[in-house]
């Protein structure tokens, strides 16, 4: 399973309002064998991901790829007009369907409070510009971890589903087993009833044998008198 994931060409959505920076990150990602889509604002990134004021994404197509969108990682500039990279990060982590996608923030300013705030909000990495080719090697482990987590989650759901299916079958078996018991109990009752009737007949036969003998003894005594 891990080998299959390793052979997959991962899709990265790069967000930056600066054209030179956007071209640079696109070239670095493609050199590192990533499939890349670039947009110039956080709003367009959300539209690409299918969020239009709703939490549930819709199916979209990358213009130059003509394939169904399946973003494995998002890398975004921090300082952008309108929606900042931090705002985009929050939107993604607030979405139940997108929150597991790894997010990397880029910035030309080394501000510790800004970095800590992004990491606390759920960012996986914080790169200082200019981004270098060596930084690209840090992306794939986050994608692999996310994919493995997703796979394990699906396995847990399958196990839970199978467990529920097995539990739903057990009451039927128990019911069948219980339903057979009354028959056995009725049979035992019938056997006991037959036994009681036989004992009663035996007692009556014994009494019949004893009573005539008693009558004959009284007659003999009368004759002798």
C-alpha positions in Angstrom: 0.0 0.0 0.0 2.8 2.4 0.9 4.6 1.6 -2.4 1.5 2.4 -4.4 1.2 5.8 -2.6 4.9 6.5 -3.3 4.4 6.0 -7.0 1.4 8.4 -7.2 2.0 11.8 -8.7 0.7 14.2 -6.0 -1.3 17.3 -6.9 -0.3 20.6 -5.3 -2.3 23.8 -5.3 0.1 26.8 -5.2 -1.4 30.2 -4.2 0.6 33.4 -4.6 -0.4 36.9 -5.8 3.1 37.5 -7.1 3.6 36.2 -10.6 7.4 35.7 -10.3 7.0 33.8 -7.0 4.2 31.8 -8.5 6.3 30.8 -11.5 9.2 29.9 -9.2 7.1 27.6 -6.9 5.5 26.0 -9.9 8.9 25.2 -11.5 10.3 23.8 -8.2 7.2 21.6 -7.7 7.3 20.2 -11.2 11.0 19.6 -10.9 10.1 17.5 -7.8 7.6 15.5 -9.9 4.5 17.2 -8.4 1.4 17.9 -10.5 0.8 21.6 -10.1 -2.1 24.1 -10.3 -1.5 27.8 -9.5 -3.9 30.6 -8.6 -3.2 34.2 -7.6 -5.5 34.6 -4.6 -7.1 32.8 -1.6 -10.6 33.4 -3.1 -9.7 31.6 -6.3 -8.1 28.8 -4.3 -11.4 28.2 -2.4 -13.3 28.3 -5.7 -10.9 25.8 -7.2 -11.4 23.6 -4.1 -15.2 23.9 -4.6 -16.0 26.1 -1.6 -18.5 28.8 -2.5 -19.8 29.8 0.9 -20.6 26.2 1.6 -18.7 23.5 3.5 -19.1 20.8 0.9 -16.8 20.9 -2.1 -18.1 20.3 -5.7 -16.4 18.6 -8.6 -14.2 21.0 -10.5 -11.7 20.6 -13.3 -8.3 22.2 -13.6 -8.3 24.2 -16.8 -4.9 22.9 -18.1 -5.3 19.3 -16.8 -8.9 18.5 -17.6 -9.0 16.0 -14.8 -11.1 15.8 -11.6 -9.7 17.9 -8.8 -7.9 15.9 -6.2 -5.6 18.2 -4.2 -3.1 16.5 -2.0 -1.4 19.6 -0.6 -1.8 23.4 -0.6 1.1 25.8 -0.5 0.2 29.5 -0.1 1.8 32.9 0.4 1.1 34.6 3.7 0.8 38.2 2.6 -1.8 38.5 -0.1 -4.4 41.3 -0.7 -7.9 40.5 0.4 -7.7 36.9 1.9 -4.3 36.3 3.4 -2.6 32.9 3.6 -3.6 32.7 7.2 -7.3 33.3 6.4 -7.1 30.7 3.7 -5.6 28.2 6.1 -8.4 28.9 8.6 -11.1 28.3 5.9 -9.5 25.0 4.9 -9.2 23.8 8.5 -12.8 24.8 9.2 -14.1 22.6 6.3 -15.0 19.1 7.3 -14.1 17.8 3.8 -10.8 19.7 3.4 -9.3 19.9 6.8 -7.1 16.9 6.3 -5.3 18.4 3.3 -1.8 19.5 4.4 -1.2 23.2 4.2 2.2 25.0 3.9 2.6 28.7 4.4 5.3 30.8 2.7 6.5 34.3 3.7 9.4 36.6 3.0 9.2 37.9 6.5 10.6 35.9 9.4 8.1 36.8 12.2 8.0 34.2 15.0 4.6 35.2 16.2 3.2 34.8 12.7 4.9 31.5 12.2 3.6 30.2 15.6 0.1 31.4 14.8 0.0 29.5 11.5 1.4 26.3 13.0 -1.1 26.5 15.9 -3.9 26.9 13.3 -2.9 23.6 11.6 -0.2 24.5 9.0 2.2 21.7 8.4 5.2 23.8 7.4 6.3 27.5 7.2 8.8 28.3 4.5 10.8 31.5 4.2 11.1 33.0 0.8 12.8 32.5 -1.6 11.6 28.9 -1.5 14.4 26.5 -2.4 14.4 23.1 -4.2 15.5 21.5 -0.9 12.2 22.7 0.7 10.3 20.5 -1.7 11.6 17.4 -0.1 9.6 18.3 3.1 6.3 18.2 1.3 5.9 14.6 0.4 6.1 13.2 3.9 3.1 15.3 4.9 1.2 14.0 1.9 2.1 10.4 2.7 1.1 10.8 6.3 -2.2 12.3 5.3 -2.9 9.5 2.8 -2.0 6.8 5.3 -4.3 8.4 7.8 -7.1 8.5 5.3 -6.5 4.8 4.4 -6.5 3.8 8.1 -9.7 5.8 8.6 -11.4 3.9 5.7 -10.2 0.6 7.2 -11.7 1.5 10.5 -15.0 2.4 8.9 -15.0 -1.0 7.0 -14.3 -2.9 10.2 -17.0 -1.0 12.0 -19.4 -1.8 9.2 -18.5 -5.5 9.2 -18.9 -5.6 13.0 -22.4 -4.0 12.8 -23.4 -6.5 10.1 -22.2 -9.5 12.2 -24.1 -8.1 15.3 -27.3 -7.7 13.2 -27.0 -11.4 12.3 -26.6 -12.7 15.8 -30.1 -11.9 17.1 -31.6 -14.0 14.3 -29.4 -17.0 15.3 -30.3 -16.5 18.9 -33.9 -16.2 18.0 -33.8 -19.4 16.0 -32.1 -21.2 18.9 -34.6 -19.9 21.4 -37.5 -20.8 19.2 -36.3 -24.4 19.2 -36.3 -24.6 23.0 -40.1 -24.4 23.4 -40.4 -27.5 21.2 -37.9 -29.4 23.3 -39.7 -28.2 26.4 -43.1 -29.3 25.0 -41.6 -32.7 24.1 -40.3 -33.1 27.7 -43.7 -32.1 29.1 -45.4 -34.7 26.9 -42.9 -37.4 28.0 -43.5 -36.5 31.6 -47.3 -36.6 31.1 -47.0 -40.0 29.4 -44.9 -41.2 32.3 -47.5 -40.0 34.9 -50.3 -41.7 33.0 -48.4 -45.0 33.0 -47.8 -44.8 36.7 -51.5 -44.1 37.4 -52.5 -47.2 35.3 -50.0 -49.4 37.2 -51.4 -48.3 40.5 -55.0 -49.0 39.4 -54.0 -52.5 38.2 -52.4 -53.3 41.5 -55.5 -52.2 43.4 -57.6 -54.4 41.2 -55.5 -57.4 42.0 -55.6 -56.7 45.7 -59.3 -56.0 46.1 -60.6 -59.3 44.8 -58.2 -61.2 47.0 -59.5 -59.3 50.0 -63.1 -60.2 49.0 -62.4 -63.9 48.7 -60.8 -64.0 52.1 -63.9 -62.5 53.7 -66.1 -65.1 52.0 -64.0 -68.0 53.2 -64.2 -66.7 56.8 -68.0 -66.5 56.5 -68.2 -70.1 55.2 -66.1 -71.4 58.1 -68.4 -69.7 60.6 
